[in-house]
Amino acid sequence: MTEDRILLQGLRVMALCGALPEERDRVQPFELDIEIGADLAPSGSSDDLGDTVDYGAVCAAVAAASEGEQFTLMEAMAQRVASVCLGADRRVEWVTVEVRKLRPPVPQHLSTSGVRVTRHRQ
């Protein structure tokens, strides 16, 4: 397993994700951090985009899945994003996805709530 990683931080999406009725009917903001494990030595040597994972394509696929589906739990949303990342490029060995809800529905002052999952290519 490679130690190399591509870091995508602060990807903002508007999604339907939550267990409360109002969260099921109204999109809300989420922020995603994604770490993609892939061997970056070939692209480091060649300086060629074709030798690495295209993070622009990954961001587009993640946004489409996040914004185009509905989730009850952030765990399910993170799992879906991880699946999208693993399927985006055969060179992706593993992925860590952090999903943060930017407006958690609790009466206390809470900046964000979130989950982090790590998944490996099978």
N, C-alpha and C positions, 0 to 999 in steps of 0.2 A: 504494500500500500504506500502510495507516494505521500510525502510531506508537503509537496507543492500545493498551492491553492490559489484560486481566483476569488477575490473578495468583492461582493456586491453589497453595499451598505445603504440603507435608507430608501429602498424602493417603496414608493407610496402607491397604494391601490385603494380604490373604493369598492367595498365588497359587502355582500350579505352574509354575515356570520354572527351567530348568537342564539341563545336559547330563549330569550325573552321575546314576547310577541312583537314589540316595536323593533327589535333587532332583525326579525324575520321579514319585515316589510320595508325597512329603510336602510339604504346603503350607508356605511360608515367608514371612516378612514382607518387603514391599517398600514403599518410599516414593516417591511421585510428586510432582514439581513440574510445573505446567502453566502456560504463558503463552499466552493466547488473544488474537490480534490482531483487533480489531473496532472499528469507528467508535463511540466512546462519546459523541460530541457530542449525538446525539438524546436519549439517556437523561440526560446531564448537564443538558440544558436542561429536559426534561419532568419529571424525577424519577419516572419511571414504569417499573416493571419490564418492561412490555410492549415497551419501546423498547431493551432490551438483551438480552444473552445470559444466560440463567438458569443461573448457575454451580452451583446445587443440582442441577438436572437433568443438567448435564454430569458432576458428581461421581458421581451415581447410575449414569449410563450407563458411565462409565469403570470404576467398581468392578465392575459386572455383567460387563463384558467381561474385565477382568483376572482376576476370581475365577472366571469361568465357562468359561475356556478354558485350554489348556495350551500352553506355549511352551518351546522348547529354548534360545533366545537372548533376552537382554534387548532386543536390537535388534528382534526380531519383536514383543515385547510393546510396546515404545515405538511401533512402526509402527502396531499395532492401536489403541492409545490415541489416537494422532494422527488416525487415520481416524474414530474415534468422535467426537472433538471437532469435526472438520471437518463431519461429518454431523449434528451436534447442532442446528445453527442456520445458516441461509443467510448470516447476517451475519458468521460466522467467516471471516476472510480467510486467516489463517495460524495455525499453532500450533507451539509448541516444547514438547517433552515430555522430561523427565528422569526416568529410572527408576533407583532405587538399591536394590541388594540389601543388606539390613541385616545379614545373616550370611553373607558370602562364604565358600565352602568352600576356604580356603587355609590352610596351616600358619602363615603369617606373621600378625602382628597387623595386620589391615586393617579399618578401621571400616566402609567400604562399598565396593562396586564399582558402576559404573553406566554408563549411556549417555545421550546427549542427541541428539535428532533434531528437525529443523524441517521442516515440510511446509506447502505452500501450496495453496490451493484451485485446482483445475485449470480 
